[in-house]
Amino acid sequence: MAVERISIDLDTSDPAIARLERHSYVNLINVVHAELQLIERMVGAPGALRSAIHLAEAASRAFKEARVARRHLAELVRFAELTEADVQETLESAGASADGEDVREAVGILREVLPDAHLRVQEVIARHRLPRPVSTQGIARISEALNGRGVQVRANTAGRECSLPEGSAQAVLMMAESQTADCGPDRTVRLREVEIDLAADLRVAVRGTGPVGWSAPLHRNLRPSELHTAVASGVPALRGAMLLAYCSMPGGSATLSLDGDRASGFEVFALVTDLPVADDH
């Protein structure tokens, strides 16, 4: 079984390429920002989405400004969750004003781009090598979400409280959710087992099956914008693998082991992530 480290180009040395990466990032965050403003205006609730709008503005600046990313870190790691919660609360408060076709269209656009915008915000945290806040709810969240879905969840905490870096549980669930994504039977990645081990250091292992080559972009040191192109081509499980890699920074690592069976077109994989332990924060 071949083992390769996940390699994503977060330190582009070519200034022109770096500018392209920043522009693609800012353009995506600007879509979120614009749709938030539009929704707020269309439902006639000035200021209702102020927090989400300000968070999008902070996310845009954070690409170049590490101090902005550090200052807003607790919110940026939950970018999509906080944005969606604000939008949902605003829509519920707006009542009939939220039922218009234009509002539904704007909300639809926002929800379509939010997963990729969120992942790119997590990319920025990784670019700046910022230690992520931790959550004690990660194991419970994974277990509850995967219960009854044919995924075995095992946790060895060695009697210690297991605090996972914020986002790592979400990354595992992203990969699990790709099982039901509309990407065709020959493009589906299926999780079989999730193992969380805190016996020594913190390690999260995700094992499953997928089409031969599904993870190839993760080993090519591609830029995030190039990886998002691969996601858009029909491999949504890449989002989760990318996020797990981002959660391993600073000081951790993420590797993929593959055992391919080209005759069947599928391979067995193991994604193993060594994560910074809570005490390091």
N, C-alpha and C positions, 0 to 999 in steps of 0.2 A: 504494500500500500504506500503510494508516494505521499510525502508530506511536504507542503509548501507554505511559506508564510504569506499571509495576506499583505499585499503591497499596494498602497494607494499614494499617488504623488500629491503630497500636501505642501511640498517645499520647492515648487517650480523655480528654477534659477533664472530662466529666461524672462526678463521683464515684460515682454510683449505677451507671452503666454499667461503670465500672472495677471496681467490686465484683463485678458479675455476671461479668465476664471472669475475674477471679481465682477466683471460686467454681467456674466451669465448668472452669477449669484444674486447680484443686486436687482437684476431684471425680474427674477423670480420672486424675491421678497417684495418688490414694488407691485407685483400683481396682487399679492395678499393685501398690501397696504391700500391699494386702490379699491379693491372689492369691499374691504371693511368700511371705507369712507362712503362708498356707494350704498351699501346696505343701511348704514346709519342714516343717511340722507333720505333714502326711499321710504323707510318706515317712520320718518318724522320723529326721530329720537336723538337730537343733538347731544353729543357727549356720552351716549350709552356705550359706545365701543372705544372710548378714549384709552382705556388701559391696553387693549389689544393693538390699537393703532400705534401707541407709544412703544409697545414691545416690538412691533415690526420695524419702527424707526431705529430702535436700539440694535436690532438684528442686522439691519443694513449697515450701520456704522461699525459693527463689531468685526466685520471682515478685515478691516485695516487697523482697527484700534483695539488692542488687547485689553486696555483698561476699561473700555466699554463692555467687552465680553465678560470681564471679571466682575464688574460692578453689577451686571444684570444676570449673572450666571444661574442663580436659582430659578429665574423665570425662563431663561433661554433653553435650559435642559427640558422644559415642559412646554415649549413653544406651541406645538399643535394642540395640546390638551387645553392650555389656557385660552388660546384663540377660539377654539371650538366651544368651550364653556361660555365665553363672553357672547359669542354669536347666538348660541342657543338661548341663553337668558334674555337677550335682547329681542329675539323673535317671539318668545313666549310672552314677554311684556307688551309687545306691539299689537298682539291680538290680530284683528282682521287686516291691519296694515301689512302684515307679513305674508298674506295670502296672494299677493299680486304676482303675476307671471314674471315681471322684471325682477322682483325680489328673489323669487325662486331661482331664476337664472343666475343672478349674482352669487347666491349662496352655493349653487351647484358648481360654479367656476371656482369659488374659494375652496370648497371641499375637494375638488379635483386636484388642485395644485398643492394643498396643504401637506400631504405626506412627503412630497419631494422638497418643499420649502423647509419642513421640519428637519429632514435629514441633512440638508445643506447647512442649517444652523448648527447641527451637531458636528458637522465637518469643521466649522469655524472654531468651535471649542477645542477640537482636536488639533487644529492648525496652531493654536496658541499654547498647546500643551497644558491646558488648565485642568487640575484635578477636579473631577466631577463630584457634586454632592452625592451622598449615599442615602439609600432607602432601606428600611428594615422590612418592607412589605413585598420585596421582590419574589421570594420563594412562594409565598402564599398566592400572589397574583398569578404566577406561572401555573401552579398546581390547580387553582380554581378554573383558570381559563382552558386548560388542556384536559381537565377531567372528562372522561367519556369520549374523548376524540381519538383514542387509540395511540396516545403518546404516553410512554412511561416516564414519570418524573421521579427522580431519586435525589435525595439531599443528604449529604454527610457533613454535618456542621461541627462534629467533634465536641459537642457540648457548648459551642460558642454561638453568640448571636451573629447571624449572617446578614450583614449589610451589603447590598449590591450597589455598585455605582449606578446612579440614576440613568435610566435608559437601557440598561442591560436586559431587564425583564421585558421591556417593550421590544427589544431587538429579537428576542426569542419568539415572542408572540407574532411579530411581523413575518417570520419565517413560517410559523404554523398557519397563519392566515392565508399565506400564498397557496396553501393546499386547495383552497376553494376558489382561488382567483380564476377568472375566465381567460386562461392563457393556453388552453388546449391540453389534452392528455399527455402529449409528448413534451410539454414544457413545464410540467408540474413537479415541484420539489415537495417531498413528504417527510415530515418529522416522524421518527420512531421512538426516540429516547432523548431526554434532557437530564443531564447529571450535573449537580452542583456540589462541589467538594471544597470544604474549608478545613480539611485535616491539616494541611500545611499552609500553603497560600490559597488564595481564592481562585478557583478554576470552574468555568462553565463549559460543559461539553454538550454539543447538539449533534445528534446522529440521525441519519435518515437516508433516503434515496432520491435520486434526481436524474434527469437526462444527462447523458454524457456531454461534458463540456459546459454545463450550466454555470459553473464557478470560474471558468477560465479567465474572464475579465478581471477577477480579483488578484490574479498573479502577474499581471502585465504592467504594474506600476502606472496605471492609467490615471488621468486627472478625474476629479469628481464629476465634472460635467460630462466626460466621456462615459463614465460608469452609469450616469443617469440616462444616457442614450441607450445603454444596454438594458436598463430596467424598463424603459419605455418600449423596447422591442419585444417584451413579453416574458421577462424573468423577474417578477416582483420579489422573489426570495432574496435577491441581491441586496435589497434595502436592509433587511435584518442582518445579513452578514457584514455589510458595511458599518452598520451602527455598532455591532459587537466589536469590530476593529477600532472604531472611534472610542468606545468605552474603555478600551485597554490602555489608552494614553492618559497620563504619561507613565512609563515604567512597566507596562505589560506587553503582551503579544497576542496575536491571533493567527492560528494555523489551520489549514484544511488538509485532511487526509482523504485520498480518493482511491477507490478500487473499482476500476471501470470494467464493464462488460459490454463491449461494442456489439456483440452479437444480438443482445437484447435492446441495446440503445440506452441502457440505464446504468447507473453506478451507485455504489454505496459511498457515503461521505461521512466524515466526522469533522466538525468545526469546533476546535478547542481554543478557548480564550482564557489566558491568564490575566486576571484583573487586579488592579491595585486594591489592597485590603483597606478597610475603613481606618485603621490606625495610621495609615500613611497620610491621611488628610488632616 
